[in-house]
């Protein structure tokens, strides 16, 4: 294959557009690395499934980081919940939040489900350029959330008038959104380590934000515009 000419992908053995095609498809659809290798072979590109895995590990988190500054601002109504992801044979906790429109706010993978983990998640979410202090935070009955938000209010990290609502049925939006993550994780049969899981999940969430239409001037169903947008993030000609 031709040597990659794209900025962030420069030096790879395969062309940048091939790498980004594989990256986008793996992160957007429930497909295994082996199946994606066969799909590329059908397009005349012979690449081992382990190479595609390395591409995802190298670029998925970078995609999510580069994407953030292009996102529409979230609303002040947060819906927060956790789902479970298997890592190295053990269940870990994936904290996730969406707003009332279903737009992704943020996520955090943690081996524990406690007040300290909840605070780390809220701090991470509040630090994003497309978020602001929420008016309402809707959660389930997990007792860690009241402790975490109370501590953050006392420390001035969270708006003191933010309302915490512990009402499970109001969280249907985020619970439905978990299903997409579960569909994407299933073909891989779990992750081998926390760093591997975190990088891959960052990519899943990034592509979901693009496909939800959260990027300015990029339609959620406009695949050509999405392809060009991701290429531009990596300084590659679409």
Residue pairs with C-beta under 8 A, 6 or more apart in sequence:
1 13
1 14
1 15
1 18
1 45
2 15
3 11
3 12
3 13
3 15
4 10
4 11
4 12
4 13
4 14
4 15
4 16
4 19
5 15
5 16
5 236
5 237
6 16
6 231
6 234
6 235
6 236
6 237
7 234
7 235
7 236
8 59
8 62
8 234
8 235
8 236
9 16
9 19
9 20
9 59
9 234
9 236
12 19
14 45
14 47
14 51
16 231
16 234
16 236
16 237
17 231
17 236
17 237
17 238
18 40
18 45
18 47
19 55
19 59
20 227
20 230
20 231
20 234
20 236
21 40
22 36
22 40
22 47
22 52
22 55
23 55
23 56
23 59
23 60
23 63
23 203
23 230
24 207
24 226
24 227
24 230
25 31
25 36
25 39
26 33
26 36
26 52
26 56
26 203
27 56
27 60
27 63
27 184
27 200
27 203
27 204
27 206
27 207
28 207
28 208
28 211
29 184
30 183
30 184
30 186
30 187
31 39
31 187
32 49
32 187
32 188
33 49
33 50
33 52
33 53
33 188
34 49
35 187
36 49
36 52
37 47
37 48
37 49
37 52
40 46
40 47
40 52
41 47
56 199
56 200
56 203
57 196
57 199
57 200
59 203
59 234
60 199
60 200
60 202
60 203
60 204
60 206
61 198
61 199
61 202
61 203
62 234
63 202
63 203
63 206
63 207
63 230
63 233
63 234
64 202
64 203
64 205
64 206
65 202
66 233
66 234
67 206
67 209
67 210
67 215
67 233
68 128
68 129
68 130
69 129
69 130
70 215
70 216
70 229
71 129
71 130
71 209
71 214
71 215
71 216
72 103
72 130
72 214
72 215
72 216
73 130
73 131
73 132
74 99
74 103
74 105
74 130
74 131
74 132
75 99
75 100
75 101
75 103
76 99
76 132
76 133
76 134
76 135
76 136
77 99
77 100
77 134
77 135
77 136
77 138
78 97
78 98
78 99
78 105
78 125
78 134
78 136
78 137
78 138
79 97
79 98
79 99
79 100
79 138
79 170
79 171
79 173
79 174
80 95
80 96
80 97
80 121
80 137
80 138
80 139
80 145
80 171
80 174
81 95
81 96
81 97
81 139
81 140
81 171
81 174
81 175
81 178
82 93
82 94
82 95
82 96
82 113
82 142
83 93
83 94
83 96
83 178
83 181
83 182
84 91
84 92
84 93
84 94
85 91
85 92
85 93
85 94
85 109
85 181
85 185
85 190
85 191
85 197
85 201
86 92
86 190
86 191
87 109
87 111
87 190
87 191
87 192
87 193
87 194
87 197
88 190
88 191
88 192
88 193
88 194
89 190
90 111
92 109
92 110
92 111
92 194
92 197
93 109
93 110
93 111
93 112
93 113
93 117
94 107
94 108
94 109
94 110
94 181
94 201
95 107
95 108
95 109
95 110
95 117
95 118
95 121
96 104
96 106
96 107
96 174
96 177
96 178
96 181
97 104
97 105
97 106
97 107
97 121
97 125
97 174
98 104
98 105
98 173
98 174
98 177
99 105
100 173
102 173
102 177
102 212
103 209
103 212
103 214
104 177
104 205
104 208
104 209
104 212
104 214
105 125
105 128
105 131
106 121
106 124
106 125
106 128
106 131
107 201
107 202
107 205
108 117
108 120
108 121
108 124
109 194
109 197
109 198
109 201
110 117
110 120
110 121
111 194
113 142
113 144
114 144
115 144
115 145
115 147
115 148
115 151
116 148
117 144
118 142
118 144
118 145
118 147
118 148
118 149
119 148
119 151
119 152
122 148
122 149
122 152
122 157
122 158
123 152
123 157
125 131
126 133
126 157
126 158
130 214
133 158
133 159
133 162
134 159
134 162
135 159
135 161
135 162
135 163
136 162
136 163
136 164
136 165
137 145
137 149
137 162
137 163
137 164
137 165
138 165
138 166
138 167
138 170
138 171
139 145
139 164
139 165
139 166
139 171
140 166
140 168
140 171
141 166
141 168
145 164
145 166
146 164
146 166
149 158
149 162
149 164
152 158
153 159
153 160
153 162
180 208
181 201
181 204
181 205
184 204
185 204
188 200
191 197
191 200
209 215
210 218
210 220
210 226
210 229
210 230
211 220
211 221
211 226
212 220
213 219
213 220
215 229
218 225
218 226
218 229
219 225
227 238
228 238
231 237
231 238
232 238
